[in-house]
Amino acid sequence: MKLLLIEDEPAVVSVITRGLSEAGYEVSVAPDGNSGLQMALNNPTFRLIILDVMLPGMNGIEVCRSLRNAKQEVPILMLTALGTTENIVMGLDSGADDYLVKPFKLQELEARIRSLLRRKTNTDIAVPVTAPSVLSLADLELDTDTKSASRQGKSIQLTATEYRLLEFLLKNPRKVLSRLEILEQVWGIEFNMNTKVVDVYINYLRKKINKPHAAELIHTVVGLGYMLRENKADEDTY
């Protein structure tokens, strides 16, 4: 299985290539962002890209955005020395599927790779024609075929991560969802609970779905998590 590693630190490259090669992966290496982008665009056989944020020339955020703008759907695992919520959100917003904070253990890297490859395999499985393509609650709709959202007929622009979060909420309406459930289902792994990634993205959705309308749909259940439901006048809101 072919992987592309875009990393400029020789010591990190040595550890990753040796470890992943022993695990059965075929690893190609690009030492900077520009060459990494070209390798990724010109070689569709890469099953996953490991992408460092801090790179010579074009940085990892720019590389990731360029790949997504080119409609490249290959899973991207971003490596970063900065584990703050802001940096994690920036990486995810650029189109990355997962992140790993340096320094890390090789076993954790391999686990993240397996998780992303499983997720990609599952999304490649054909959906039965009987499966509903539109998820809805009240006047909110999400078309899973076109990956588009709307409320009261007005289009809502979503990032890839916002889309996955809204899809999960709409598949579990009127149910209290904990932060841990959301992390596991939307991102596919256990993120560091000390970060506030879930809260950040819930707030993003609120601004796009709740704020422009009188009736709120995304609610906070204090101490428990979040819920997507109609805002009924005879119920207490959270």
Secondary structure, DSSP 8 states (H G I E B T S, - for coil): -EEEEE---HHHHHHHHHHHHHTT-EEEEESSHHHHHHHHHH-TT-SEEEEESS-SSS-HHHHHHHHHHTT----EEEEES--SHHHHHHHHHTT-SEEEESS--HHHHHHHHHHHHHHHHHHHS---TTS-SEEEETTEEEETTTTEEEETTEEE---HHHHHHHHHHHHSTT--B-HHHHIIIIISS---TTS-HHHHHHHHHIIIIITTSSS--EEEETTTEEEE----TTS---
